[in-house]
Amino acid sequence: MQQMAHKHQLVAISHLPQMAAAGDTHYFVYKEDRADRTVSRIRQLSADERIKEIAHMIAGAKPSETAYQSARELLALRGEELVG
């Protein structure tokens, strides 16, 4: 995937924290239910939100401090400046 990303735009959808941490940019995809329809949305995560989301991927809805530290370590492996 890294080789392809050097010459092409690559979008990967994953629930794996290792994959999420490997990307250059992290987007959160979600759905909003409205009265007459469901709308899909996407937004780019900040550095702090990215740590939180990867921690959720690791440990579920209520991540421990260990999960947050693991998320920070995954992001640090790619040399990313950490906020949280």
PyMOL commands that set and color helices and strands:
alter all, ss='L'
color gray80, all
select helices_A, chain A and resi 2-7+17-22+47-59+65-76
alter helices_A, ss='H'
color red, helices_A
select strands_A, chain A and resi 27-33+38-44
alter strands_A, ss='S'
color yellow, strands_A
deselect
rebuild
show_as cartoon
